[in-house]
Amino acid sequence: MDKHLQRLVEKYPDLQPIAGDVTAAADLLRDCYGRGGKALFCGNGGSAADSEHLVGELMKGYLRARPVSQDVRQRLLSVFPQEGDYLADHLQGALPAISLVSQTALITAYANDVAPDMIFAQQVYGYGAEGDVLVGISTSGNSSNVLQALRVARAMGLNTLGFSGAGGAMTALCDVAVRVPWQATADIQERHLAIYHALCAILEDAFFQD
């Protein structure tokens, strides 16, 4: 078992039964990034905040410094001899990730002008490419706008990953479903956060060295 996953289940023994699903989630994202793809995240309320949080951990250093390669440094220096070293020193390796909850103007316009339950689905259609991963987060597993996004993702050839509680319609739309065995929203979200951190650490180890 990966060391980060081991630490997760030691801290939260109740997650041991879904350790295989967390591993499958890590594999799905690792394969996506290995092919040069990106991940899209969506959710509502606390799950919207989780979407933002995950993007923050993936797009910059989490537990590692993620320095850019010498090739990138030389490219920057070749174009900007004076500023190249500064730019290289202050850039970090990124795992491409987009939070679909951040687009305030688009979301409010689409909800008002078209359909509120399609605010994430439209962005999946616009941003997504075959082989990318859509990550839907819903403690109930039944958030309509997340379900619509997952449907569009599957039709467009994206892989789908879901984080939920013990039930919900979302599971049937996900290639990998991580279902926390709790019912209360706060309990589910607490464990979601721990799982996200483990996944980000696993992915960082896979793609970056200090």
MOLIN-V176800 format. One record per residue. N is the residue number from 0. RES is the residue in one letter. PSI is psi in degrees with one decimal (NA if undefined). Layout:
{{N | RES | PSI} {N | RES | PSI}}
This chain:
{{0 | M | 136.6} {1 | D | 144.0} {2 | K | -34.8} {3 | H | -36.8} {4 | L | -38.3} {5 | Q | -44.1} {6 | R | -38.2} {7 | L | -50.0} {8 | V | -23.8} {9 | E | -38.6} {10 | K | -36.0} {11 | Y | 80.7} {12 | P | -25.6} {13 | D | -12.1} {14 | L | -3.5} {15 | Q | -42.0} {16 | P | -20.9} {17 | I | 14.4} {18 | A | -36.0} {19 | G | -36.2} {20 | D | -37.9} {21 | V | -40.6} {22 | T | -42.8} {23 | A | -36.9} {24 | A | -43.9} {25 | A | -41.6} {26 | D | -41.4} {27 | L | -45.9} {28 | L | -38.7} {29 | R | -42.5} {30 | D | -41.2} {31 | C | -50.8} {32 | Y | -32.3} {33 | G | -27.0} {34 | R | 3.0} {35 | G | 19.5} {36 | G | -171.0} {37 | K | 165.8} {38 | A | 139.5} {39 | L | 140.0} {40 | F | 140.6} {41 | C | 153.8} {42 | G | 177.0} {43 | N | 146.9} {44 | G | -124.8} {45 | G | -32.4} {46 | S | -26.6} {47 | A | -42.8} {48 | A | -37.3} {49 | D | -38.2} {50 | S | -45.9} {51 | E | -42.2} {52 | H | -47.0} {53 | L | -41.8} {54 | V | -40.4} {55 | G | -38.6} {56 | E | -32.0} {57 | L | -32.4} {58 | M | -4.6} {59 | K | 178.7} {60 | G | 134.6} {61 | Y | -73.1} {62 | L | -12.0} {63 | R | 159.6} {64 | A | -30.7} {65 | R | 52.8} {66 | P | 150.5} {67 | V | 160.1} {68 | S | 163.4} {69 | Q | -31.9} {70 | D | -44.6} {71 | V | -43.0} {72 | R | -45.3} {73 | Q | -36.1} {74 | R | -41.7} {75 | L | -42.5} {76 | L | -33.9} {77 | S | -28.2} {78 | V | -36.7} {79 | F | 81.0} {80 | P | -34.3} {81 | Q | -37.7} {82 | E | -6.0} {83 | G | -44.5} {84 | D | -40.1} {85 | Y | -46.1} {86 | L | -46.7} {87 | A | -38.2} {88 | D | -23.3} {89 | H | 13.3} {90 | L | 151.9} {91 | Q | 150.9} {92 | G | 141.0} {93 | A | 145.1} {94 | L | 110.6} {95 | P | 124.6} {96 | A | 140.9} {97 | I | 128.7} {98 | S | 117.6} {99 | L | -6.1} {100 | V | -4.9} {101 | S | -15.6} {102 | Q | 76.1} {103 | T | -48.0} {104 | A | -46.0} {105 | L | -46.2} {106 | I | -47.0} {107 | T | -37.5} {108 | A | -43.7} {109 | Y | -39.6} {110 | A | -38.0} {111 | N | -41.1} {112 | D | -25.9} {113 | V | -78.1} {114 | A | 125.6} {115 | P | -33.3} {116 | D | 0.5} {117 | M | 11.2} {118 | I | -34.1} {119 | F | -35.9} {120 | A | -40.7} {121 | Q | -39.5} {122 | Q | -35.9} {123 | V | -43.3} {124 | Y | -38.5} {125 | G | -38.5} {126 | Y | -31.1} {127 | G | 149.4} {128 | A | 154.6} {129 | E | 131.8} {130 | G | -15.3} {131 | D | 172.3} {132 | V | 128.6} {133 | L | 125.3} {134 | V | 112.3} {135 | G | 132.4} {136 | I | 123.7} {137 | S | 115.8} {138 | T | -33.3} {139 | S | -25.1} {140 | G | 8.9} {141 | N | 13.8} {142 | S | 120.8} {143 | S | -39.2} {144 | N | -29.4} {145 | V | -41.2} {146 | L | -42.8} {147 | Q | -39.1} {148 | A | -41.8} {149 | L | -38.1} {150 | R | -46.1} {151 | V | -41.1} {152 | A | -46.3} {153 | R | -40.7} {154 | A | -30.4} {155 | M | 3.3} {156 | G | 13.4} {157 | L | 154.3} {158 | N | 153.0} {159 | T | 134.1} {160 | L | 129.5} {161 | G | 142.9} {162 | F | 123.5} {163 | S | -172.5} {164 | G | -146.2} {165 | A | -16.8} {166 | G | -160.5} {167 | G | 159.4} {168 | A | -16.0} {169 | M | -32.9} {170 | T | -41.9} {171 | A | -17.0} {172 | L | 2.3} {173 | C | 135.7} {174 | D | -37.3} {175 | V | 129.0} {176 | A | 123.3} {177 | V | 104.8} {178 | R | 109.1} {179 | V | 128.8} {180 | P | 55.5} {181 | W | 163.0} {182 | Q | -37.4} {183 | A | 135.7} {184 | T | -45.9} {185 | A | -40.5} {186 | D | -40.4} {187 | I | -48.3} {188 | Q | -36.0} {189 | E | -42.8} {190 | R | -33.5} {191 | H | -46.1} {192 | L | -44.5} {193 | A | -38.7} {194 | I | -42.8} {195 | Y | -45.7} {196 | H | -41.3} {197 | A | -43.8} {198 | L | -44.2} {199 | C | -38.9} {200 | A | -40.7} {201 | I | -45.0} {202 | L | -39.3} {203 | E | -42.3} {204 | D | -34.5} {205 | A | -30.9} {206 | F | -11.2} {207 | F | 144.7} {208 | Q | 145.6} {209 | D | NA}}
